Amino acid sequence: MSDLLRGVRVLELATLLNGSTVGTLLGDLGADVIKIESPFLGDYIRDIGGSVSPHNSPSHIQANKHKRSLTLNLREERGRELFWRLHATADVFIDGNLVGVADRLGVGYEEQRRRKPGIVYCQYTGYGAQGPYASIPTHGMMMEALAGAQPTVVDADGAARVLPGPPVPPPIQRDLRSGGEATAAGAIHAAFHVAAALVQRDRTGEGAYIDVSAAAGVVANAWIAATFTMNDHLISDRADLPDPDVAGSDWVKYQFYAAADGKVVLFACIEHKFWDRFCAAAGRPDLIEHKDASLAADFAAGNVWLRQQLQDIIVKHDAAYWVDLAAREDIPIGPAPRTISEVAEDRQMRQLGIFHRAPDPTGNEWTYIGEPAIVAGQPYRVQRPAPGHGEHTDELLADLGVTASELARLKADGIV
């Protein structure tokens, strides 16, 4: 984590990955994130998708890092009284529930705003808090399906199935088909809108209500494909547009090539200056003339002969040779790891520090996914491992002035 949101307190009322992922990102930026859970059933992501130890699933360890856990029974008046005392110290409220749930508990946006006009309230759900689908509970693949990211066909026997994508090794394939992509896609937009709302609050004193849909987040992150598809009928000059039916498979200058060591590089010399530079550096100046000078970017689509020439050139050396050449000569050629392990071992990815080693809740050294942004002078760190259910209840209530005897009564009565 960095310290960019140091001093900002976030209350998170969420289970599973939607609201929890927003809190994770804000925690990555240094916010103090307090996860509010029912005393009877906490965030059951702890028990989904395998476990490292009891109630410590990989998803929980990643999605709930940095946070403290407080159990509060919001269905009881005494629980809500404690909530409002904590709320007075908060800057942000993350609501990962369907619209109306927090209202029925008596802690919805209007009541929060009445008590604290500067509160930044972010509702993050699969389908959004308005519209005909707002009341539908969702899981990740539902969010992707609404965004068209889970394309399906119906077989002759009437069974529906998801269209297979390109062959992907199991560690990556599992991630892409889990639905986690959607929750992460929307969470990014939720987090940066929260940060922007905090700037507005500091300027005007007014908070904000932010309604974020994970499905819409998937569309926003896939804006290139969505933009071209929705406006295809307005594009008059199609000279350098690829055939949508082949989608890059017959591109030559923007293509994957196997190197001598069996690893793969992605060749991307579509601008003429890069093509010329590559041909010279590779000792093949005779290939420079094989370009369409009328195009700003030449993909050389369908040029079978040229593709074979490039394959014959690339296969003469290991992948590292070509990547080093690219760095030295200013040429767009990059590595294309085929497994998550290869990604983690890549020298550039190691430098970026996206994979971060730190203790998990049981003290094991865990590989966390960190932040893609590097803040100068603020190296990434995990504030604390993901919490146990209600792990920090005693200390948080003590901070609110609750005495030991009062805490004992609250626990006995099922309030915390």
Stockholm file with secondary structure:
# STOCKHOLM 1.0

chainA/1-416         MSDLLRGVRVLELATLLNGSTVGTLLGDLGADVIKIESPFLGDYIRDIGGSVSPHNSPSHIQANKHKRSLTLNLREERGRELFWRLHATADVFIDGNLVGVADRLGVGYEEQRRRKPGIVYCQYTGYGAQGPYASIPTHGMMMEALAGAQPTVVDADGAARVLPGPPVPPPIQRDLRSGGEATAAGAIHAAFHVAAALVQRDRTGEGAYIDVSAAAGVVANAWIAATFTMNDHLISDRADLPDPDVAGSDWVKYQFYAAADGKVVLFACIEHKFWDRFCAAAGRPDLIEHKDASLAADFAAGNVWLRQQLQDIIVKHDAAYWVDLAAREDIPIGPAPRTISEVAEDRQMRQLGIFHRAPDPTGNEWTYIGEPAIVAGQPYRVQRPAPGHGEHTDELLADLGVTASELARLKADGIV
#=GR chainA/1-416 SS CCSTTTTCEEEEECCSSHHHHHHHHHHHTTCEEEEEECSSSCCGGGGSSCCSBTTBCHHHHHHTTTCEEEECCTTSHHHHHHHHHHHTTCSEEEECSCTTHHHHTTCSHHHHHHHCTTCEEEEEESSCSSSTTTTSCCCHHHHHHHTTCSCEEECTTSCEEECCCSCCCHHHHHHHTSSHHHHHHHHHHHHHHHHHHHHHHHHHSCCEEEEEEHHHHHHHHTHHHHHHHHTGGGCCCCTTCCCTTTTTTTCSSEEEEECTTSCEEEEECCSHHHHHHHHHHTTCGGGTTCSCTTCSSCCCTTCHHHHHHHHHHHTTSCHHHHHHHHHHHTCCEEECCSSHHHHHHCHHHHHHTCEEEEECTTSCEEEEECCSCCBTTBCCCCSSCCCCTTTTHHHHHHHTTCCHHHHHHHHHTTCC
#=GC SS_cons         CCSTTTTCEEEEECCSSHHHHHHHHHHHTTCEEEEEECSSSCCGGGGSSCCSBTTBCHHHHHHTTTCEEEECCTTSHHHHHHHHHHHTTCSEEEECSCTTHHHHTTCSHHHHHHHCTTCEEEEEESSCSSSTTTTSCCCHHHHHHHTTCSCEEECTTSCEEECCCSCCCHHHHHHHTSSHHHHHHHHHHHHHHHHHHHHHHHHHSCCEEEEEEHHHHHHHHTHHHHHHHHTGGGCCCCTTCCCTTTTTTTCSSEEEEECTTSCEEEEECCSHHHHHHHHHHTTCGGGTTCSCTTCSSCCCTTCHHHHHHHHHHHTTSCHHHHHHHHHHHTCCEEECCSSHHHHHHCHHHHHHTCEEEEECTTSCEEEEECCSCCBTTBCCCCSSCCCCTTTTHHHHHHHTTCCHHHHHHHHHTTCC
//
